């Protein structure tokens, strides 16, 4: 084995001139990919154990390498490891340090593998862990939403379409809509784990290897279900990155939508919710201001997630098979999206714990805008043998009449109603009661109080 001096790059025996300062600046990724150190060390340990099992390296060499790798991991954890940019990435930094600890036997660690399969293995393992962490945070967020919903089952507010009063709903029903969204996010992330469960280790640079390796062994050791099928596809594949970035983007969009609602509802014009001083900021010039800056932060950060997804799609769209330097950007993109999403989930969770509905204002607003008009149309269909379209037209006439009289529907007398529809009797007046309106929506998924209670219980049992 040729000597690999620790003050030289791995490829120093082939590349005779020092890399230019500019290329070293843009070419190294150690400041970014050092986050992969745990996965890199775990992958290397599994690899050398497999090499020993297959009688490619000796027991002594295997043990020395594992000893050195464990020592390196402790050094990194204890912040005693010196990362050097001249060694480009986490893989070479660890390998170089391994030479310093155990000597020339460190050279056996890279037998039957390339950085190409090494980095994808590390990255898949990291994204698997990140995915589970995101879902754990989503679980906590969902729990907070359900807790707030449970306190507000009977809190009546207007449901909006086009930001206009549409029909009366329970505030809890609104909140539970976001539980559905975040549960879909969890399912997306969980679904991604299937694609992450194919082990890249052992495909080497792009062709596989002539060594008698056992990829099933390393798959089991590293928690993968099976090895990947095609060596060329493996080193060029970043679909798992796109899957992760897409799931992050959709989750960010869901966070942005609830943030947008709360920003509008917290405005002086709507005044439907109150935010604790813990989650607002002030103004540098206007002493009275309490601004929902954290909600605006959440709304803005969704754009970053979209941009990261588009960046990765753009990088991949023109790449031939198999590995190219372009792919080095994948880790920075993923790390940024991951960190921003986890921060956003935690921030939204904190906001929900410091938010309260203005119940009086919600009810007041729900009483405006002829919000029970659809209930009246439904009543006419059920009790007076009308088609829905006929009932719709009749109700529109009644709404126009109330509007001209500057009255709410519940302020109309029975005599006034009978002038438009003589068949009506006192029972129709119950239709204009907001609580009756909300509670009448008993179809599965509707806003009735019983439905909401059942849905809350369903999700509480899942935790």
C-alpha positions in Angstrom: 0.0 0.0 0.0 1.4 3.4 -0.9 1.9 5.9 1.9 -0.9 8.4 2.4 0.7 11.4 4.2 -1.6 13.3 6.5 -0.6 16.7 5.2 -1.7 15.8 1.6 -5.0 15.4 0.0 -6.2 11.8 -0.8 -5.5 12.3 -4.5 -2.1 14.0 -3.9 -0.3 11.2 -5.7 -2.2 12.0 -8.9 -2.8 15.8 -8.8 0.6 17.3 -8.6 -0.2 21.0 -8.1 -1.9 22.6 -5.2 -5.6 23.4 -5.7 -6.2 27.1 -6.3 -7.3 29.2 -3.3 -10.5 30.1 -5.0 -11.4 26.5 -5.8 -10.6 25.4 -2.2 -12.9 28.1 -1.0 -15.9 27.0 -3.1 -15.0 23.3 -3.4 -14.9 22.3 0.3 -18.1 21.4 2.1 -16.9 20.6 5.6 -18.7 23.5 7.2 -21.9 22.1 6.0 -21.5 18.3 5.9 -19.8 17.9 9.3 -23.4 17.4 10.5 -23.2 14.0 9.0 -20.4 12.8 11.3 -22.5 10.3 13.2 -23.9 8.7 10.1 -20.5 8.7 8.4 -18.9 6.9 11.4 -21.8 4.4 11.7 -21.6 3.7 8.0 -17.8 3.2 8.2 -18.1 0.8 11.1 -20.7 -1.3 9.4 -18.5 -1.3 6.2 -15.4 -2.6 7.9 -17.4 -5.2 9.9 -18.7 -6.4 6.6 -15.1 -6.4 5.1 -13.9 -8.6 8.0 -16.9 -10.9 7.7 -16.1 -11.4 4.0 -12.5 -12.0 4.9 -11.3 -8.9 3.0 -9.6 -7.4 6.0 -8.2 -9.0 9.1 -9.7 -9.0 12.6 -6.9 -6.9 13.9 -7.3 -4.2 11.2 -11.1 -4.2 11.7 -10.7 -3.6 15.4 -8.1 -0.9 15.0 -10.3 1.0 12.6 -13.4 0.7 14.8 -11.4 1.8 17.8 -10.1 4.9 15.9 -13.6 5.7 14.6 -15.1 5.6 18.1 -12.3 7.8 19.3 -13.1 10.3 16.5 -16.8 10.3 17.4 -16.0 11.2 21.0 -13.6 13.9 19.9 -16.3 15.5 17.7 -19.0 15.2 20.4 -16.6 16.8 22.9 -15.7 19.6 20.5 -12.0 18.5 20.4 -11.9 17.5 16.7 -10.3 20.0 14.4 -12.2 20.2 11.1 -9.8 21.2 8.3 -11.1 22.8 5.1 -8.2 21.5 3.1 -9.6 18.0 3.4 -12.8 19.2 1.7 -15.5 17.2 3.5 -16.5 15.2 6.5 -15.5 11.9 4.9 -11.9 12.9 4.3 -11.6 14.8 7.6 -12.5 11.6 9.5 -10.3 9.4 7.3 -7.3 11.7 7.8 -7.8 11.8 11.5 -8.0 8.0 11.5 -4.6 7.8 9.9 -3.2 10.0 12.8 -4.7 7.7 15.4 -4.1 4.2 14.1 -1.5 4.7 11.3 -1.4 3.0 7.9 -4.1 0.5 8.6 -6.6 3.3 8.2 -6.0 2.9 4.5 -8.2 -0.2 4.5 -11.3 1.7 5.5 -12.0 2.8 1.9 -11.7 -0.7 0.4 -14.7 -1.5 -1.9 -16.4 1.8 -1.5 -16.3 5.4 -2.9 -17.2 8.7 -1.5 -20.1 8.6 -4.0 -21.9 5.7 -2.2 -20.5 6.8 1.2 -22.1 10.3 1.1 -25.5 9.0 -0.2 -25.6 6.4 2.6 -24.8 9.1 5.2 -27.3 11.4 3.7 -30.1 8.9 3.6 -29.5 7.9 7.2 -29.5 11.6 8.2 -32.8 12.3 6.4 -34.4 9.3 8.0 -33.5 10.7 11.5 -34.6 14.2 10.5 -37.9 12.8 9.2 -38.6 11.1 12.5 -37.7 14.3 14.4 -40.1 16.4 12.2 -42.9 14.0 12.9 -42.2 14.1 16.6 -42.5 17.9 16.5 -45.7 17.6 14.4 -47.1 15.3 17.1 -46.5 17.9 19.7 -48.1 20.6 17.5 -51.2 18.5 16.8 -51.5 17.9 20.6 -51.5 21.6 21.2 -54.1 22.2 18.5 -56.4 19.5 19.9 -56.0 21.0 23.4 -57.1 24.4 22.2 -59.9 22.8 20.2 -61.2 20.9 23.2 -61.6 24.2 25.0 -63.6 25.8 22.2 -66.1 23.2 21.0 -69.0 25.6 21.7 -67.2 28.8 20.5 -69.2 29.9 17.5 -67.6 32.0 14.8 -68.2 32.7 11.1 -66.7 30.3 8.6 -65.4 32.3 5.7 -65.3 31.8 1.9 -63.6 34.6 -0.1 -63.0 36.2 3.4 -66.8 36.8 3.5 -69.1 35.4 6.1 -70.4 32.1 4.8 -71.8 29.8 7.5 -71.5 29.5 11.2 -68.9 27.0 12.5 -67.3 26.0 15.8 -63.8 27.5 16.3 -62.8 24.0 17.3 -63.9 22.7 13.9 -61.6 25.2 12.3 -58.7 24.1 14.4 -59.3 20.5 13.7 -59.0 21.3 10.0 -55.4 22.0 10.6 -55.0 18.7 12.5 -56.0 17.0 9.2 -53.4 19.0 7.3 -50.6 18.2 9.7 -51.6 14.6 9.8 -51.3 14.5 6.0 -47.8 16.0 6.4 -46.9 13.2 8.8 -48.1 10.6 6.3 -46.0 12.2 3.5 -42.9 12.1 5.7 -43.6 8.5 6.7 -44.1 7.5 3.1 -40.7 8.9 2.2 -39.1 6.5 4.7 -39.8 3.6 2.2 -37.7 5.3 -0.5 -35.0 6.0 2.1 -34.9 2.4 3.1 -32.7 1.2 0.2 -29.0 1.0 1.1 -26.5 2.7 -1.3 -23.4 1.4 0.4 -21.4 -0.9 -1.8 -22.2 0.5 -5.3 -18.8 2.4 -5.1 -18.2 5.1 -7.6 -20.8 4.0 -10.2 -20.1 0.4 -11.3 -20.2 -1.6 -8.0 -17.0 -3.4 -6.9 -15.0 -6.6 -7.7 -14.6 -7.3 -4.0 -16.9 -10.1 -2.6 -18.9 -7.7 -0.4 -22.2 -8.4 1.3 -24.6 -5.5 0.8 -27.4 -7.3 2.6 -25.2 -7.4 5.7 -24.5 -3.6 5.7 -28.2 -2.9 4.9 -29.3 -4.8 8.1 -26.5 -3.2 10.2 -27.5 0.3 9.1 -31.3 -0.1 9.4 -32.1 -0.3 5.7 -34.5 -2.9 4.3 -32.5 -3.8 1.3 -29.6 -2.7 -1.0 -30.3 -0.5 -4.1 -30.6 -2.4 -7.4 -28.5 -0.4 -9.9 -25.1 1.2 -9.1 -25.4 4.0 -11.7 -28.8 5.1 -10.5 -27.8 4.9 -6.9 -25.0 7.5 -7.1 -27.0 9.8 -9.3 -30.3 9.5 -7.4 -31.6 12.4 -5.4 -35.3 11.6 -5.6 -35.3 11.0 -1.9 -34.0 14.6 -1.5 -36.8 15.9 -3.6 -39.4 13.9 -1.7 -38.1 15.3 1.6 -38.0 18.9 0.2 -41.5 18.5 -1.2 -42.9 17.3 2.1 -41.2 20.2 3.9 -42.6 22.6 1.4 -46.2 21.3 1.8 -45.9 21.4 5.6 -44.5 24.9 5.4 -47.5 25.9 3.3 -49.9 24.5 5.9 -48.1 26.5 8.6 -48.2 29.6 6.4 -52.0 29.3 5.9 -52.8 29.1 9.6 -50.4 32.0 10.2 -52.2 34.0 7.5 -55.6 33.4 9.1 -54.3 34.4 12.5 -52.6 37.5 11.2 -56.0 38.6 9.7 -58.0 37.6 12.7 -55.6 39.4 15.0 -56.0 42.6 13.0 -58.0 45.5 14.5 -60.5 45.1 11.7 -61.4 41.5 12.6 -60.3 41.3 16.3 -61.2 37.6 16.5 -58.1 36.4 18.5 -55.8 37.7 21.1 -52.1 37.0 21.3 -50.1 37.0 24.5 -47.3 39.5 24.8 -45.0 36.5 24.7 -45.5 36.1 21.0 -45.8 39.7 19.7 -43.4 42.6 19.2 -43.6 46.3 19.5 -42.9 49.3 17.2 -39.9 51.5 17.3 -42.1 54.6 16.8 -45.7 53.7 17.7 -46.0 52.9 21.4 -49.4 51.3 21.1 -48.4 48.6 18.6 -48.4 44.9 19.3 -47.4 43.2 16.0 -47.8 39.5 15.1 -44.2 39.3 13.9 -43.8 35.6 14.6 -46.8 34.7 12.5 -45.4 36.9 9.7 -42.1 35.0 10.1 -43.9 31.7 9.6 -45.7 33.0 6.5 -42.5 34.3 5.0 -40.4 31.2 5.6 -42.6 29.1 3.4 -41.1 30.9 0.5 -37.6 29.7 1.5 -38.8 26.1 1.5 -40.3 26.5 -2.0 -37.1 28.1 -3.2 -35.0 25.2 -1.9 -37.2 22.6 -3.6 -37.0 24.5 -6.9 -33.2 24.8 -6.5 -32.8 21.1 -6.2 -35.1 20.4 -9.1 -33.1 22.8 -11.2 -29.8 21.2 -10.3 -31.1 17.8 -11.2 -32.9 18.6 -14.4 -29.9 18.8 -16.7 -27.5 16.3 -15.1 -26.5 13.2 -17.1 -25.9 10.0 -15.1 -24.1 9.6 -12.7 -22.2 11.7 -10.1 -21.3 15.4 -10.6 -20.1 18.1 -8.3 -23.4 19.9 -8.8 -24.9 17.4 -6.3 -22.8 18.7 -3.5 -25.4 21.5 -2.9 -28.1 18.9 -1.9 -27.0 18.8 1.7 -27.0 22.6 2.4 -30.4 22.8 0.8 -31.8 20.0 2.9 -30.3 21.2 6.1 -31.7 24.7 5.6 -35.2 23.4 4.8 -35.1 21.0 7.7 -33.9 23.6 10.3 -36.4 26.2 9.1 -39.3 23.7 9.3 -38.5 22.5 12.8 -38.1 26.1 14.0 -41.5 26.9 12.3 -43.3 24.0 13.9 -42.0 24.9 17.4 -42.9 28.6 16.9 -46.4 27.8 15.8 -46.8 25.5 18.8 -45.7 28.3 21.1 -48.1 30.7 19.4 -51.0 28.3 19.9 -50.2 28.1 23.6 -50.4 31.9 23.8 -53.5 32.5 21.7 -57.1 32.9 22.9 -60.2 33.5 20.9 -62.2 36.7 21.4 -65.5 34.7 21.8 -67.7 37.8 22.1 -66.4 39.2 18.9 -66.6 35.9 17.1 -70.2 35.5 18.0 -70.9 39.1 17.1 -69.4 38.7 13.6 -71.2 35.4 13.1 -74.5 37.3 13.6 -73.8 39.5 10.6 -73.8 38.8 6.9 -77.0 36.7 6.8 -74.9 33.7 7.8 -77.9 31.4 8.3 -79.3 31.8 4.8 -78.3 28.4 3.7 -80.0 26.9 6.8 -83.2 28.6 5.7 -82.9 27.2 2.2 -82.3 23.7 3.6 -85.3 24.1 5.9 -87.5 25.0 2.9 -86.4 21.8 1.1 -86.9 19.6 4.1 -90.2 21.0 5.3 -92.0 22.4 2.3 -91.2 20.0 -0.6 -89.2 22.5 -2.6 -86.2 21.7 -4.8 -83.0 23.2 -3.5 -82.9 25.7 -6.4 -86.4 26.9 -5.7 -85.6 27.2 -2.0 -82.4 29.0 -2.9 -84.3 31.6 -4.9 -86.9 32.0 -2.2 -84.2 32.5 0.5 -82.4 35.1 -1.7 -85.7 37.1 -1.9 -85.9 37.0 2.0 -82.3 38.1 2.3 -82.9 41.0 -0.1 -85.9 42.0 1.9 -84.0 41.9 5.2 -81.2 43.9 3.7 -83.6 46.5 2.5 -85.1 46.7 5.9 -81.6 46.9 7.5 -82.5 43.8 9.6 -80.7 40.6 10.3 -82.5 37.4 9.4 -83.3 36.6 13.1 -84.8 40.0 13.4 -87.5 39.4 10.8 -90.9 38.7 12.2 -93.0 35.6 11.2 -95.4 38.0 9.4 -92.7 39.5 7.3 -91.4 36.0 6.4 -94.9 34.8 5.5 -95.4 37.7 3.1 -92.7 36.1 1.0 -93.5 32.4 1.8 -97.0 31.9 3.2 -96.3 28.3 4.2 -93.8 29.2 6.9 -94.7 28.9 10.6 -93.0 29.5 14.0 -90.6 26.6 13.6 -88.7 28.5 10.9 -87.4 31.0 13.5 -85.3 28.2 15.1 -83.3 28.1 11.9 -81.8 31.5 12.6 -80.3 30.4 15.9 -76.5 30.2 15.4 -76.1 27.3 17.9 -78.8 25.3 16.1 -77.1 26.2 12.8 -73.8 24.8 13.8 -75.2 21.8 15.6 -77.4 20.8 12.6 -74.3 20.0 10.4 -74.3 16.3 11.6 -73.0 14.8 8.4 -69.6 13.0 8.8 -66.9 15.6 8.9 -69.4 18.4 9.6 -69.2 21.1 12.3 -71.8 19.7 14.8 -70.6 19.6 18.4 -70.9 15.9 18.6 -68.9 15.4 15.4 -66.1 17.6 16.8 -66.1 15.8 20.1 -65.8 12.4 18.3 -63.0 13.7 16.1 -61.1 15.1 19.1 -61.4 11.7 20.9 -60.3 9.9 17.8 -57.1 11.8 17.6 -56.4 11.7 21.3 -56.6 7.9 21.2 -54.0 7.9 18.4 -51.4 9.6 20.5 
